[in-house]
Amino acid sequence: MSEEIAFENLIGKTVLVGLTHQSKDGEIQDREQFWGTIMLVDESCEILIRKSTGEEYTLPPDLNSISIAQPGEYRLHSTGEIVVNPDLLSTWTITKP
C-alpha cells in the first residue's frame, strides 16, 4: 500500500487491532486481538470497524495508533486465526482508572 495514512484513506481497509488492558499501576490484565473492515470514519469522534464476527467496534480517531501493515500472515494469539495481508495495524494500551 503506497498511500499515506489519512482519515479519507481508511474506509474499506482491513485492520488488525491489538488492545492491551492494564491497571493504573501498569500491570497487564488482559490482551485482545481482532480484525475487521473500517466502515466509517468521523475525524471528531470515531473510527467504526465491522469485526470479522460481524460485531461493530469503535476506536478513537487517532492516526498515531495506526500503521501500515507489512505483507504476510498474522496469527491472533487468542483464537489462532490467521489474517493474511491486512492493510493496517492498530495498537492501543488501555489503562483502567
Z-matrix of the N, CA and C atoms (Angstrom, degrees):
N
C 1 1.452
C 2 1.528 1 106.87
N 3 1.317 2 116.43 1 118.08
C 4 1.453 3 119.45 2 -175.35
C 5 1.525 4 113.30 3 -94.98
N 6 1.308 5 117.61 4 -14.20
C 7 1.463 6 119.14 5 -179.36
C 8 1.519 7 111.77 6 -74.00
N 9 1.337 8 115.60 7 151.44
C 10 1.456 9 118.49 8 178.16
C 11 1.523 10 109.42 9 -81.30
N 12 1.306 11 115.22 10 164.39
C 13 1.457 12 119.66 11 -178.83
C 14 1.519 13 108.65 12 -80.19
N 15 1.320 14 115.15 13 118.01
C 16 1.458 15 122.73 14 177.24
C 17 1.523 16 106.84 15 -145.67
N 18 1.320 17 116.21 16 150.64
C 19 1.464 18 119.62 17 -176.93
C 20 1.524 19 111.82 18 -51.73
N 21 1.324 20 117.39 19 -41.96
C 22 1.469 21 120.17 20 -176.06
C 23 1.520 22 112.72 21 -69.82
N 24 1.341 23 118.46 22 -13.06
C 25 1.463 24 121.70 23 179.51
C 26 1.524 25 113.91 24 -98.02
N 27 1.321 26 118.09 25 -0.96
C 28 1.463 27 120.40 26 -172.82
C 29 1.526 28 114.37 27 -83.44
N 30 1.315 29 118.08 28 -33.23
C 31 1.472 30 120.78 29 -173.90
C 32 1.525 31 110.23 30 -60.98
N 33 1.332 32 114.24 31 130.77
C 34 1.454 33 121.71 32 179.48
C 35 1.513 34 114.57 33 89.60
N 36 1.313 35 118.05 34 -6.74
C 37 1.459 36 121.72 35 179.94
C 38 1.531 37 110.85 36 -80.83
N 39 1.322 38 115.41 37 148.32
C 40 1.457 39 121.79 38 174.52
C 41 1.522 40 107.74 39 -88.39
N 42 1.335 41 115.80 40 130.33
C 43 1.460 42 121.23 41 -177.48
C 44 1.521 43 110.27 42 -126.60
N 45 1.322 44 115.31 43 137.58
C 46 1.458 45 122.42 44 173.41
C 47 1.518 46 106.09 45 -103.38
N 48 1.335 47 116.78 46 122.63
C 49 1.471 48 122.46 47 -174.27
C 50 1.525 49 109.75 48 -111.94
N 51 1.332 50 115.64 49 134.05
C 52 1.451 51 122.18 50 174.55
C 53 1.521 52 109.68 51 -122.64
N 54 1.320 53 116.74 52 124.84
C 55 1.459 54 122.58 53 179.90
C 56 1.522 55 109.10 54 -117.61
N 57 1.327 56 116.17 55 129.97
C 58 1.459 57 121.47 56 173.80
C 59 1.516 58 107.13 57 -113.71
N 60 1.320 59 117.26 58 122.47
C 61 1.467 60 122.52 59 178.37
C 62 1.521 61 107.56 60 -100.28
N 63 1.325 62 116.39 61 127.45
C 64 1.462 63 119.85 62 179.82
C 65 1.524 64 110.91 63 -133.94
N 66 1.322 65 114.69 64 158.86
C 67 1.461 66 120.77 65 176.08
C 68 1.519 67 108.73 66 -75.65
N 69 1.319 68 116.50 67 171.11
C 70 1.470 69 120.21 68 178.72
C 71 1.521 70 111.47 69 -64.34
N 72 1.340 71 116.78 70 -18.83
C 73 1.460 72 121.79 71 177.93
C 74 1.527 73 112.61 72 -88.78
N 75 1.331 74 116.97 73 1.28
C 76 1.458 75 120.84 74 178.50
C 77 1.510 76 115.47 75 89.01
N 78 1.346 77 117.46 76 5.62
C 79 1.465 78 120.94 77 178.93
C 80 1.529 79 109.44 78 -78.63
N 81 1.328 80 116.75 79 124.59
C 82 1.464 81 120.90 80 -179.79
C 83 1.520 82 109.29 81 -69.55
N 84 1.335 83 115.35 82 127.46
C 85 1.460 84 121.25 83 -178.38
C 86 1.520 85 112.68 84 -107.73
N 87 1.345 86 115.98 85 -28.98
C 88 1.459 87 118.68 86 -177.38
C 89 1.528 88 108.78 87 -164.47
N 90 1.305 89 115.24 88 153.03
C 91 1.469 90 121.77 89 172.97
C 92 1.523 91 107.30 90 -129.71
N 93 1.314 92 114.82 91 143.97
C 94 1.457 93 120.63 92 -177.55
C 95 1.519 94 108.06 93 -138.74
N 96 1.325 95 116.28 94 139.47
C 97 1.459 96 121.34 95 175.22
C 98 1.518 97 108.59 96 -133.36
N 99 1.323 98 115.61 97 144.32
C 100 1.455 99 121.21 98 172.98
C 101 1.518 100 108.39 99 -158.60
N 102 1.314 101 115.60 100 168.52
C 103 1.456 102 119.71 101 176.42
C 104 1.518 103 108.73 102 -137.80
N 105 1.314 104 114.91 103 159.78
C 106 1.449 105 119.71 104 178.94
C 107 1.520 106 110.80 105 -176.85
N 108 1.315 107 114.62 106 -168.45
C 109 1.459 108 122.54 107 -178.23
C 110 1.526 109 109.34 108 -112.17
N 111 1.311 110 115.87 109 134.99
C 112 1.461 111 120.31 110 177.68
C 113 1.524 112 107.93 111 -75.71
N 114 1.342 113 115.84 112 120.68
C 115 1.456 114 122.27 113 -174.28
C 116 1.529 115 113.24 114 -101.23
N 117 1.331 116 116.25 115 -31.77
C 118 1.465 117 120.67 116 -173.54
C 119 1.511 118 108.23 117 -150.83
N 120 1.322 119 115.95 118 141.96
C 121 1.456 120 120.98 119 175.86
C 122 1.521 121 107.67 120 -131.05
N 123 1.311 122 115.66 121 122.83
C 124 1.458 123 122.44 122 172.65
C 125 1.523 124 105.27 123 -121.52
N 126 1.337 125 116.67 124 106.31
C 127 1.465 126 121.32 125 -173.94
C 128 1.523 127 113.51 126 -56.30
N 129 1.325 128 117.38 127 -22.85
C 130 1.461 129 119.95 128 -177.20
C 131 1.523 130 113.94 129 -90.41
N 132 1.353 131 117.94 130 -16.15
C 133 1.462 132 115.86 131 -176.60
C 134 1.519 133 117.31 132 -145.60
N 135 1.342 134 121.68 133 -26.95
C 136 1.463 135 117.30 134 -174.89
C 137 1.517 136 114.10 135 -165.51
N 138 1.334 137 113.59 136 160.28
C 139 1.452 138 123.78 137 165.88
C 140 1.520 139 104.97 138 -120.15
N 141 1.321 140 117.21 139 118.88
C 142 1.461 141 122.26 140 -176.70
C 143 1.521 142 109.75 141 -97.80
N 144 1.325 143 114.72 142 125.61
C 145 1.465 144 121.88 143 -179.46
C 146 1.515 145 108.90 144 -115.87
N 147 1.329 146 116.32 145 133.47
C 148 1.468 147 120.14 146 169.43
C 149 1.517 148 105.71 147 -95.96
N 150 1.337 149 115.03 148 110.61
C 151 1.456 150 121.42 149 -177.59
C 152 1.523 151 110.66 150 -67.04
N 153 1.313 152 116.10 151 161.30
C 154 1.461 153 121.17 152 179.85
C 155 1.525 154 111.54 153 -58.90
N 156 1.336 155 117.35 154 -22.01
C 157 1.467 156 122.29 155 179.02
C 158 1.522 157 112.33 156 -82.34
N 159 1.353 158 117.16 157 -7.79
C 160 1.459 159 121.63 158 -177.75
C 161 1.518 160 112.99 159 97.57
N 162 1.339 161 116.93 160 -16.37
C 163 1.461 162 120.61 161 177.37
C 164 1.527 163 109.76 162 -70.97
N 165 1.329 164 115.66 163 157.77
C 166 1.458 165 120.57 164 175.89
C 167 1.517 166 110.02 165 -105.72
N 168 1.329 167 115.20 166 147.44
C 169 1.458 168 121.88 167 -179.94
C 170 1.522 169 107.16 168 -142.12
N 171 1.322 170 116.50 169 139.65
C 172 1.457 171 119.38 170 178.58
C 173 1.526 172 110.35 171 -113.55
N 174 1.313 173 114.21 172 143.31
C 175 1.452 174 122.62 173 174.82
C 176 1.528 175 108.41 174 -119.09
N 177 1.308 176 117.15 175 154.78
C 178 1.463 177 119.47 176 173.50
C 179 1.534 178 109.79 177 -64.32
N 180 1.319 179 117.88 178 151.28
C 181 1.467 180 120.75 179 -179.00
C 182 1.525 181 112.28 180 -80.69
N 183 1.310 182 116.73 181 71.38
C 184 1.464 183 122.55 182 -177.43
C 185 1.524 184 109.33 183 -120.93
N 186 1.328 185 116.42 184 104.39
C 187 1.457 186 120.55 185 -179.15
C 188 1.525 187 112.91 186 -67.66
N 189 1.331 188 117.87 187 -17.91
C 190 1.463 189 120.68 188 178.10
C 191 1.525 190 112.35 189 -66.49
N 192 1.325 191 117.63 190 -18.55
C 193 1.466 192 121.67 191 -179.52
C 194 1.518 193 112.39 192 -99.13
N 195 1.327 194 116.64 193 11.02
C 196 1.460 195 121.23 194 -179.02
C 197 1.522 196 108.42 195 -123.52
N 198 1.333 197 115.48 196 134.27
C 199 1.458 198 119.97 197 176.77
C 200 1.527 199 109.36 198 -135.38
N 201 1.318 200 115.78 199 161.13
C 202 1.459 201 120.99 200 177.58
C 203 1.530 202 107.93 201 -76.51
N 204 1.316 203 115.85 202 131.46
C 205 1.473 204 121.18 203 -179.06
C 206 1.524 205 110.22 204 -80.34
N 207 1.298 206 115.47 205 141.91
C 208 1.462 207 120.90 206 171.95
C 209 1.526 208 107.89 207 -74.75
N 210 1.321 209 119.34 208 143.41
C 211 1.469 210 120.53 209 177.47
C 212 1.525 211 110.52 210 -58.26
N 213 1.317 212 115.30 211 144.68
C 214 1.459 213 119.78 212 177.15
C 215 1.511 214 112.30 213 146.77
N 216 1.320 215 114.77 214 -170.50
C 217 1.453 216 122.24 215 179.98
C 218 1.521 217 109.71 216 -103.77
N 219 1.323 218 116.12 217 133.43
C 220 1.463 219 123.15 218 179.18
C 221 1.519 220 107.65 219 -120.22
N 222 1.327 221 116.86 220 123.43
C 223 1.464 222 121.44 221 -179.48
C 224 1.522 223 109.70 222 -98.27
N 225 1.338 224 116.25 223 127.37
C 226 1.454 225 121.39 224 175.21
C 227 1.519 226 107.96 225 -78.46
N 228 1.340 227 115.93 226 121.56
C 229 1.460 228 120.52 227 -175.02
C 230 1.527 229 112.64 228 -63.02
N 231 1.326 230 117.48 229 -35.97
C 232 1.466 231 120.20 230 -175.23
C 233 1.520 232 113.40 231 -72.69
N 234 1.343 233 117.15 232 -31.73
C 235 1.466 234 119.75 233 -175.41
C 236 1.520 235 114.01 234 -117.28
N 237 1.328 236 117.36 235 -16.83
C 238 1.455 237 120.53 236 -175.65
C 239 1.518 238 112.64 237 81.26
N 240 1.322 239 117.01 238 -4.41
C 241 1.462 240 121.67 239 -179.85
C 242 1.530 241 109.87 240 -62.20
N 243 1.321 242 116.34 241 142.53
C 244 1.457 243 121.46 242 178.72
C 245 1.523 244 108.68 243 -107.91
N 246 1.326 245 115.90 244 127.38
C 247 1.462 246 122.67 245 176.43
C 248 1.522 247 106.28 246 -105.80
N 249 1.320 248 116.41 247 123.50
C 250 1.463 249 121.65 248 -176.54
C 251 1.527 250 109.97 249 -100.71
N 252 1.313 251 115.13 250 125.02
C 253 1.464 252 123.48 251 174.09
C 254 1.530 253 114.99 252 51.17
N 255 1.335 254 118.45 253 54.20
C 256 1.469 255 117.69 254 173.13
C 257 1.528 256 108.84 255 -64.83
N 258 1.327 257 116.30 256 156.23
C 259 1.466 258 120.65 257 178.99
C 260 1.525 259 111.34 258 -76.49
N 261 1.338 260 115.76 259 -39.52
C 262 1.459 261 121.14 260 -170.09
C 263 1.520 262 111.81 261 -135.28
N 264 1.334 263 115.12 262 156.97
C 265 1.463 264 122.96 263 170.90
C 266 1.519 265 107.29 264 -120.67
N 267 1.316 266 116.77 265 142.78
C 268 1.469 267 121.14 266 176.57
C 269 1.516 268 108.07 267 -137.57
N 270 1.322 269 116.43 268 121.05
C 271 1.464 270 120.30 269 -178.67
C 272 1.529 271 109.83 270 -122.41
N 273 1.327 272 114.14 271 141.73
C 274 1.462 273 121.79 272 -175.43
C 275 1.516 274 110.45 273 -140.15
N 276 1.313 275 116.63 274 144.20
C 277 1.459 276 122.54 275 168.74
C 278 1.513 277 106.74 276 -115.01
N 279 1.321 278 116.31 277 122.69
C 280 1.457 279 122.32 278 -178.04
C 281 1.512 280 107.77 279 -109.64
N 282 1.327 281 115.52 280 117.38
C 283 1.457 282 120.73 281 -178.84
C 284 1.530 283 109.32 282 -101.79
N 285 1.328 284 115.05 283 123.25
C 286 1.471 285 119.93 284 178.64
C 287 1.530 286 109.92 285 -74.58
N 288 1.320 287 116.29 286 140.68
C 289 1.490 288 118.75 287 -179.18
C 290 1.523 289 111.98 288 -68.07
